[in-house]
Amino acid sequence: MLNIVLFGPPGSGKGTQSERLIKQFELIHLSTGDILRAQIAEKTKLGLEAKQIMDKGELVPDNVVVGMISGIIENNKNAKGFIFDGFPRTIAQAEVLDKMLIIHSTNVALLLMLDVEEEVLIKRLTLRGEKSGRKDDVDINIIQNRINVYHSQTKPVLEYYQKQGKAFQINGVQTEEEVYSDISKVMSKFVK
Ligand code: B4P
C-alpha cells in the first residue's frame, strides 16, 4: 500500500491536490472534513454534534474522527493505498493512525506539507465562503480560529513525521498545476 498524508493549514489546497493524486495513483481519498460534512448533510447524531464544533472552527474529538477512519481502512484492505486529507490533525490521531496501519502491515510512506502564508489562506477561504456559503469560511473570526487551532494542535503532527524522516514541504503559493508538479517530483521517489 502507498499511504500519503496531505497536510497543511486550512485553505492550503489539500482537497484540491488530493483530487489530482487519487486520479493519478488510484488511491482512496479519505477526507475527514468531507466525511463530517456528509454526516451533517444526512443530519445524523454524529453530524449534528460535529456541526456545532465545526461551525466554531474547533476540532471534532479524536475518538469520533478515529472511529470514522478505522472503519474505512478496515473495509478497504486490498486498496492500493490511501490519501489522508485533513487527518491526522493531532498527535493522538497520528499515533492511532500508525497503530491502525501496522495492524494491516503497512505504514505512512510520506507526508506532503503544503506551505502557505496566513494572508493567502485568509483570502482563499474568504473567497470560497463567498461562493459556497460554507459556514466556517464566511466569518473571518472563525477562519482565524481555524488557523490558530492549526498552529496549536495540528502543526506538531508535522514534527512527528519529520522525526520519522517522512515529511516533504511543498510551496503551496503557486498555481494548482505548479503545486502538483512539485508534488509529482516527490512522488516519483516513491512510485517507479
Ligand atoms: P477540512 O474539510 O479539512 O477543511 P480545510 O482545512 O479548509 O481544507 P480544504 O481541504 O477544504 O481546503 P483546501 O485547502 O483544499 O476541515 C473542516 C473542519 O472539519 C475543521 O475545521 C474541523 O472542525 C473538522 N475536521 C476535519 N478533519 C478533522 C480531524 N481529523 N480532526 C478533528 N476535526 C476535523 O482549499 C481551500 C481553497 O483554496 C479552495 O477554495 C481552493 O479552490 C483554493 N485553492 C487550493 N489550491 C489553490 C491554489 N494553488 N491557488 C489558489 N487557490 C487555491
Residues whose N, C-alpha, C, O or C-beta is under 5 A from the ligand:
A	BS01	B4P	P9 P10 G11 S12 G13 K14 G15 T16 T32 G33 D34 I53 M54 G57 E58 L59 V60 V65 D85 G86 F87 P88 R89 R124 R128 R146 G172 Q174 T175 E176
